[in-house]
Amino acid sequence: MNSAQVDFQQIRIKHILFKSKVRSVLYGGAFDSVFFSDAGPISHWFSQVGKVKYGNEPELYSLQKTHGDLLANANQLFSLYRKGNIDQAHAGMKDIEKLSDRFQELLSQMEKRLALRTDMV
């Protein structure tokens, strides 16, 4: 496994954990304010790995923006949940799923394109 594959596997795992934690909070789990902030593990990956190694890749900005949209959407759902609008918060998971699919697609595109570039060298 090369360095890029490890990097992409790390962000993919962090993303799946993010989605799992959103669902957990919406079903009564504990809210982790640091995890769901700009200091969380995905934001940390973008600043420490993404921008450093892949800052010139066209998909990186879209990936980061999509994660920001996921974060904003999750925080809206948490707010709904805290206000007692539990069914509405649960229904909002479909938007999280759509954004998650977009995130995964962008990540796969970047991974494939970089793998092709590496194979050509």
Backbone as JSON Lines, residues from 0, in Angstrom:
{"i":0,"aa":"M","n":[0.85,-1.18,0.0],"ca":[0.0,0.0,0.0],"c":[0.89,1.23,0.0]}
{"i":1,"aa":"N","n":[0.69,2.13,-0.96],"ca":[1.53,3.32,-1.0],"c":[0.98,4.41,-0.07]}
{"i":2,"aa":"S","n":[1.73,5.48,0.05],"ca":[1.39,6.56,0.96],"c":[0.02,7.18,0.66]}
{"i":3,"aa":"A","n":[-0.26,7.39,-0.61],"ca":[-1.55,7.99,-0.98],"c":[-2.7,7.06,-0.61]}
{"i":4,"aa":"Q","n":[-2.53,5.77,-0.82],"ca":[-3.58,4.81,-0.46],"c":[-3.85,4.85,1.04]}
{"i":5,"aa":"V","n":[-2.8,4.94,1.83],"ca":[-2.95,5.03,3.29],"c":[-3.68,6.32,3.65]}
{"i":6,"aa":"D","n":[-3.29,7.43,3.03],"ca":[-3.94,8.71,3.3],"c":[-5.43,8.65,2.99]}
{"i":7,"aa":"F","n":[-5.77,8.07,1.85],"ca":[-7.18,8.0,1.45],"c":[-7.95,7.03,2.33]}
{"i":8,"aa":"Q","n":[-7.3,5.97,2.75],"ca":[-7.96,5.03,3.65],"c":[-8.24,5.72,4.99]}
{"i":9,"aa":"Q","n":[-7.29,6.52,5.46],"ca":[-7.48,7.24,6.73],"c":[-8.67,8.2,6.65]}
{"i":10,"aa":"I","n":[-8.74,8.99,5.59],"ca":[-9.83,9.96,5.5],"c":[-11.17,9.24,5.3]}
{"i":11,"aa":"R","n":[-11.14,8.15,4.58],"ca":[-12.38,7.37,4.38],"c":[-12.89,6.82,5.72]}
{"i":12,"aa":"I","n":[-12.0,6.28,6.53],"ca":[-12.38,5.76,7.85],"c":[-12.89,6.88,8.74]}
{"i":13,"aa":"K","n":[-12.21,8.01,8.72],"ca":[-12.64,9.15,9.52],"c":[-14.03,9.62,9.08]}
{"i":14,"aa":"H","n":[-14.27,9.6,7.79],"ca":[-15.58,10.01,7.26],"c":[-16.68,9.04,7.71]}
{"i":15,"aa":"I","n":[-16.41,7.76,7.65],"ca":[-17.4,6.76,8.08],"c":[-17.67,6.92,9.57]}
{"i":16,"aa":"L","n":[-16.64,7.17,10.35],"ca":[-16.81,7.42,11.78],"c":[-17.67,8.67,12.01]}
{"i":17,"aa":"F","n":[-17.42,9.71,11.22],"ca":[-18.2,10.94,11.32],"c":[-19.68,10.63,11.13]}
{"i":18,"aa":"K","n":[-19.99,9.94,10.05],"ca":[-21.38,9.62,9.74],"c":[-22.0,8.76,10.85]}
{"i":19,"aa":"S","n":[-21.25,7.82,11.36],"ca":[-21.71,6.96,12.44],"c":[-21.99,7.76,13.71]}
{"i":20,"aa":"K","n":[-21.12,8.71,14.01],"ca":[-21.31,9.54,15.21],"c":[-22.52,10.46,15.05]}
{"i":21,"aa":"V","n":[-22.77,10.96,13.85],"ca":[-23.97,11.78,13.63],"c":[-25.2,10.94,13.97]}
{"i":22,"aa":"R","n":[-25.26,9.76,13.4],"ca":[-26.4,8.87,13.64],"c":[-26.53,8.56,15.13]}
{"i":23,"aa":"S","n":[-25.41,8.29,15.78],"ca":[-25.42,7.98,17.2],"c":[-26.02,9.12,18.02]}
{"i":24,"aa":"V","n":[-25.59,10.34,17.76],"ca":[-26.11,11.5,18.5],"c":[-27.61,11.63,18.28]}
{"i":25,"aa":"L","n":[-28.06,11.42,17.05],"ca":[-29.48,11.58,16.73],"c":[-30.35,10.46,17.32]}
{"i":26,"aa":"Y","n":[-29.69,9.42,17.82],"ca":[-30.42,8.34,18.47],"c":[-30.08,8.25,19.95]}
{"i":27,"aa":"G","n":[-29.63,9.39,20.52],"ca":[-29.46,9.48,21.96],"c":[-28.04,9.35,22.48]}
{"i":28,"aa":"G","n":[-27.07,9.17,21.6],"ca":[-25.67,9.06,22.03],"c":[-25.11,10.4,22.48]}
{"i":29,"aa":"A","n":[-23.95,10.35,23.07],"ca":[-23.3,11.57,23.58],"c":[-22.78,12.42,22.42]}
{"i":30,"aa":"F","n":[-22.9,13.73,22.57],"ca":[-22.4,14.69,21.59],"c":[-20.96,15.03,21.94]}
{"i":31,"aa":"D","n":[-20.07,14.93,20.98],"ca":[-18.65,15.24,21.16],"c":[-18.38,16.56,20.43]}
{"i":32,"aa":"S","n":[-18.33,17.65,21.19],"ca":[-18.2,18.97,20.58],"c":[-16.9,19.15,19.81]}
{"i":33,"aa":"V","n":[-15.83,18.53,20.26],"ca":[-14.55,18.66,19.54],"c":[-14.61,17.89,18.23]}
{"i":34,"aa":"F","n":[-15.16,16.68,18.27],"ca":[-15.25,15.87,17.06],"c":[-16.04,16.61,15.97]}
{"i":35,"aa":"F","n":[-17.12,17.29,16.36],"ca":[-17.97,17.99,15.41],"c":[-17.62,19.47,15.34]}
{"i":36,"aa":"S","n":[-16.34,19.75,15.25],"ca":[-15.87,21.13,15.13],"c":[-14.78,21.2,14.07]}
{"i":37,"aa":"D","n":[-14.27,22.39,13.86],"ca":[-13.16,22.56,12.92],"c":[-11.88,21.93,13.45]}
{"i":38,"aa":"A","n":[-11.88,21.5,14.71],"ca":[-10.71,20.82,15.29],"c":[-10.86,19.31,15.24]}
{"i":39,"aa":"G","n":[-11.93,18.83,14.64],"ca":[-12.19,17.39,14.57],"c":[-11.21,16.66,13.68]}
{"i":40,"aa":"P","n":[-11.26,15.34,13.69],"ca":[-10.27,14.53,12.96],"c":[-10.27,14.74,11.44]}
{"i":41,"aa":"I","n":[-11.41,15.01,10.85],"ca":[-11.42,15.2,9.39],"c":[-10.8,16.55,9.04]}
{"i":42,"aa":"S","n":[-11.18,17.57,9.78],"ca":[-10.56,18.89,9.55],"c":[-9.06,18.82,9.78]}
{"i":43,"aa":"H","n":[-8.67,18.07,10.8],"ca":[-7.24,17.88,11.09],"c":[-6.55,17.2,9.91]}
{"i":44,"aa":"W","n":[-7.19,16.18,9.33],"ca":[-6.62,15.49,8.18],"c":[-6.42,16.47,7.02]}
{"i":45,"aa":"F","n":[-7.43,17.31,6.79],"ca":[-7.31,18.27,5.69],"c":[-6.13,19.22,5.92]}
{"i":46,"aa":"S","n":[-5.95,19.7,7.13],"ca":[-4.87,20.66,7.37],"c":[-3.49,20.0,7.44]}
{"i":47,"aa":"Q","n":[-3.41,18.78,7.98],"ca":[-2.11,18.14,8.17],"c":[-1.68,17.23,7.02]}
{"i":48,"aa":"V","n":[-2.63,16.68,6.29],"ca":[-2.31,15.75,5.21],"c":[-2.83,16.28,3.87]}
{"i":49,"aa":"G","n":[-4.11,16.55,3.82],"ca":[-4.74,16.95,2.57],"c":[-4.09,18.14,1.9]}
{"i":50,"aa":"K","n":[-4.02,19.24,2.61],"ca":[-3.44,20.46,2.02],"c":[-1.94,20.32,1.77]}
{"i":51,"aa":"V","n":[-1.27,19.59,2.65],"ca":[0.18,19.43,2.53],"c":[0.54,18.57,1.32]}
{"i":52,"aa":"K","n":[-0.1,17.41,1.18],"ca":[0.25,16.47,0.12],"c":[-0.56,16.64,-1.16]}
{"i":53,"aa":"Y","n":[-1.81,17.11,-1.01],"ca":[-2.72,17.1,-2.16],"c":[-3.34,18.48,-2.42]}
{"i":54,"aa":"G","n":[-2.7,19.5,-1.91],"ca":[-3.22,20.86,-2.02],"c":[-3.45,21.34,-3.44]}
{"i":55,"aa":"N","n":[-2.71,20.78,-4.4],"ca":[-2.87,21.2,-5.79],"c":[-3.87,20.35,-6.56]}
{"i":56,"aa":"E","n":[-4.46,19.36,-5.9],"ca":[-5.41,18.48,-6.59],"c":[-6.77,19.15,-6.66]}
{"i":57,"aa":"P","n":[-7.4,19.14,-7.83],"ca":[-8.66,19.86,-8.01],"c":[-9.8,19.37,-7.11]}
{"i":58,"aa":"E","n":[-9.8,18.11,-6.74],"ca":[-10.89,17.59,-5.93],"c":[-10.79,17.99,-4.45]}
{"i":59,"aa":"L","n":[-9.6,18.38,-4.01],"ca":[-9.42,18.64,-2.59],"c":[-10.34,19.75,-2.09]}
{"i":60,"aa":"Y","n":[-10.45,20.84,-2.83],"ca":[-11.33,21.93,-2.41],"c":[-12.77,21.44,-2.31]}
{"i":61,"aa":"S","n":[-13.22,20.68,-3.3],"ca":[-14.59,20.16,-3.29],"c":[-14.8,19.19,-2.13]}
{"i":62,"aa":"L","n":[-13.81,18.37,-1.85],"ca":[-13.88,17.46,-0.7],"c":[-14.03,18.24,0.6]}
{"i":63,"aa":"Q","n":[-13.21,19.25,0.75],"ca":[-13.23,20.05,1.96],"c":[-14.56,20.79,2.1]}
{"i":64,"aa":"K","n":[-15.06,21.32,1.0],"ca":[-16.34,22.02,1.02],"c":[-17.47,21.05,1.37]}
{"i":65,"aa":"T","n":[-17.43,19.86,0.79],"ca":[-18.47,18.87,1.08],"c":[-18.43,18.47,2.55]}
{"i":66,"aa":"H","n":[-17.23,18.33,3.11],"ca":[-17.15,18.03,4.54],"c":[-17.73,19.19,5.37]}
{"i":67,"aa":"G","n":[-17.44,20.42,4.96],"ca":[-18.02,21.58,5.64],"c":[-19.54,21.56,5.59]}
{"i":68,"aa":"D","n":[-20.09,21.18,4.44],"ca":[-21.54,21.05,4.3],"c":[-22.08,19.95,5.21]}
{"i":69,"aa":"L","n":[-21.35,18.84,5.29],"ca":[-21.74,17.75,6.19],"c":[-21.76,18.22,7.64]}
{"i":70,"aa":"L","n":[-20.73,18.94,8.02],"ca":[-20.61,19.44,9.38],"c":[-21.76,20.41,9.71]}
{"i":71,"aa":"A","n":[-22.02,21.33,8.79],"ca":[-23.11,22.3,9.0],"c":[-24.46,21.58,9.08]}
{"i":72,"aa":"N","n":[-24.67,20.63,8.18],"ca":[-25.92,19.88,8.17],"c":[-26.08,19.08,9.46]}
{"i":73,"aa":"A","n":[-25.02,18.43,9.9],"ca":[-25.07,17.65,11.15],"c":[-25.41,18.56,12.32]}
{"i":74,"aa":"N","n":[-24.8,19.72,12.39],"ca":[-25.08,20.64,13.49],"c":[-26.53,21.12,13.47]}
{"i":75,"aa":"Q","n":[-27.1,21.3,12.27],"ca":[-28.53,21.65,12.18],"c":[-29.4,20.51,12.71]}
{"i":76,"aa":"L","n":[-29.04,19.28,12.37],"ca":[-29.8,18.12,12.85],"c":[-29.68,17.98,14.37]}
{"i":77,"aa":"F","n":[-28.5,18.25,14.91],"ca":[-28.32,18.19,16.36],"c":[-29.2,19.23,17.04]}
{"i":78,"aa":"S","n":[-29.28,20.41,16.44],"ca":[-30.12,21.47,16.98],"c":[-31.6,21.05,16.97]}
{"i":79,"aa":"L","n":[-32.04,20.48,15.86],"ca":[-33.41,19.98,15.79],"c":[-33.66,18.94,16.88]}
{"i":80,"aa":"Y","n":[-32.72,18.04,17.04],"ca":[-32.84,16.97,18.04],"c":[-32.95,17.56,19.45]}
{"i":81,"aa":"R","n":[-32.08,18.51,19.77],"ca":[-32.08,19.14,21.1],"c":[-33.39,19.87,21.37]}
{"i":82,"aa":"K","n":[-34.01,20.41,20.31],"ca":[-35.28,21.14,20.46],"c":[-36.49,20.2,20.51]}
{"i":83,"aa":"G","n":[-36.23,18.9,20.42],"ca":[-37.32,17.94,20.5],"c":[-37.92,17.54,19.17]}
{"i":84,"aa":"N","n":[-37.36,18.04,18.08],"ca":[-37.84,17.69,16.74],"c":[-37.09,16.44,16.25]}
{"i":85,"aa":"I","n":[-37.27,15.37,16.98],"ca":[-36.5,14.15,16.76],"c":[-36.8,13.51,15.41]}
{"i":86,"aa":"D","n":[-38.08,13.42,15.06],"ca":[-38.43,12.82,13.77],"c":[-37.84,13.62,12.61]}
{"i":87,"aa":"Q","n":[-37.88,14.94,12.73],"ca":[-37.31,15.8,11.68],"c":[-35.79,15.61,11.6]}
{"i":88,"aa":"A","n":[-35.16,15.49,12.76],"ca":[-33.7,15.26,12.79],"c":[-33.37,13.92,12.15]}
{"i":89,"aa":"H","n":[-34.15,12.89,12.47],"ca":[-33.91,11.57,11.88],"c":[-34.11,11.62,10.37]}
{"i":90,"aa":"A","n":[-35.14,12.32,9.92],"ca":[-35.4,12.43,8.48],"c":[-34.25,13.15,7.77]}
{"i":91,"aa":"G","n":[-33.58,14.05,8.47],"ca":[-32.46,14.78,7.89],"c":[-31.24,13.93,7.6]}
{"i":92,"aa":"M","n":[-31.22,12.72,8.12],"ca":[-30.1,11.82,7.83],"c":[-30.0,11.52,6.34]}
{"i":93,"aa":"K","n":[-31.11,11.63,5.61],"ca":[-31.05,11.39,4.16],"c":[-30.16,12.43,3.49]}
{"i":94,"aa":"D","n":[-30.16,13.64,4.0],"ca":[-29.27,14.67,3.45],"c":[-27.81,14.37,3.79]}
{"i":95,"aa":"I","n":[-27.59,13.86,4.98],"ca":[-26.24,13.45,5.38],"c":[-25.76,12.34,4.44]}
{"i":96,"aa":"E","n":[-26.64,11.39,4.15],"ca":[-26.29,10.28,3.26],"c":[-25.94,10.79,1.86]}
{"i":97,"aa":"K","n":[-26.7,11.73,1.34],"ca":[-26.42,12.29,0.01],"c":[-25.07,12.99,-0.01]}
{"i":98,"aa":"L","n":[-24.82,13.8,1.0],"ca":[-23.53,14.5,1.08],"c":[-22.39,13.49,1.27]}
{"i":99,"aa":"S","n":[-22.64,12.46,2.05],"ca":[-21.64,11.42,2.26],"c":[-21.31,10.72,0.94]}
{"i":100,"aa":"D","n":[-22.34,10.43,0.15],"ca":[-22.1,9.81,-1.15],"c":[-21.25,10.72,-2.03]}
{"i":101,"aa":"R","n":[-21.53,12.01,-2.0],"ca":[-20.76,12.98,-2.77],"c":[-19.3,12.99,-2.3]}
{"i":102,"aa":"F","n":[-19.11,12.99,-0.99],"ca":[-17.76,12.98,-0.41],"c":[-17.0,11.75,-0.89]}
{"i":103,"aa":"Q","n":[-17.64,10.59,-0.8],"ca":[-17.01,9.33,-1.2],"c":[-16.69,9.34,-2.7]}
{"i":104,"aa":"E","n":[-17.59,9.88,-3.51],"ca":[-17.35,9.96,-4.96],"c":[-16.13,10.82,-5.27]}
{"i":105,"aa":"L","n":[-16.06,11.98,-4.65],"ca":[-14.92,12.88,-4.87],"c":[-13.61,12.22,-4.44]}
{"i":106,"aa":"L","n":[-13.65,11.57,-3.3],"ca":[-12.46,10.9,-2.8],"c":[-12.02,9.79,-3.76]}
{"i":107,"aa":"S","n":[-12.96,9.02,-4.25],"ca":[-12.64,7.95,-5.2],"c":[-12.08,8.51,-6.5]}
{"i":108,"aa":"Q","n":[-12.67,9.62,-6.98],"ca":[-12.17,10.25,-8.21],"c":[-10.71,10.66,-8.04]}
{"i":109,"aa":"M","n":[-10.43,11.32,-6.93],"ca":[-9.07,11.79,-6.7],"c":[-8.11,10.61,-6.55]}
{"i":110,"aa":"E","n":[-8.53,9.61,-5.83],"ca":[-7.7,8.42,-5.63],"c":[-7.39,7.73,-6.95]}
{"i":111,"aa":"K","n":[-8.4,7.55,-7.79],"ca":[-8.21,6.9,-9.09],"c":[-7.3,7.72,-10.0]}
{"i":112,"aa":"R","n":[-7.54,9.02,-10.03],"ca":[-6.73,9.87,-10.9],"c":[-5.27,9.86,-10.47]}
{"i":113,"aa":"L","n":[-5.03,9.91,-9.16],"ca":[-3.65,9.88,-8.66],"c":[-3.01,8.52,-8.91]}
{"i":114,"aa":"A","n":[-3.79,7.45,-8.79],"ca":[-3.26,6.1,-9.06],"c":[-2.87,5.98,-10.53]}
{"i":115,"aa":"L","n":[-3.68,6.53,-11.42],"ca":[-3.35,6.5,-12.85],"c":[-2.06,7.28,-13.13]}
{"i":116,"aa":"R","n":[-1.93,8.41,-12.49],"ca":[-0.73,9.23,-12.68],"c":[0.5,8.47,-12.19]}
{"i":117,"aa":"T","n":[0.37,7.78,-11.06],"ca":[1.47,7.0,-10.49],"c":[1.82,5.81,-11.39]}
{"i":118,"aa":"D","n":[0.77,5.17,-11.96],"ca":[0.99,4.03,-12.83],"c":[1.72,4.43,-14.13]}
{"i":119,"aa":"M","n":[1.52,5.66,-14.55],"ca":[2.13,6.13,-15.8],"c":[3.6,6.5,-15.63]}
{"i":120,"aa":"V","n":[4.0,6.7,-14.39],"ca":[5.39,7.13,-14.14],"c":[6.34,5.98,-14.28]}
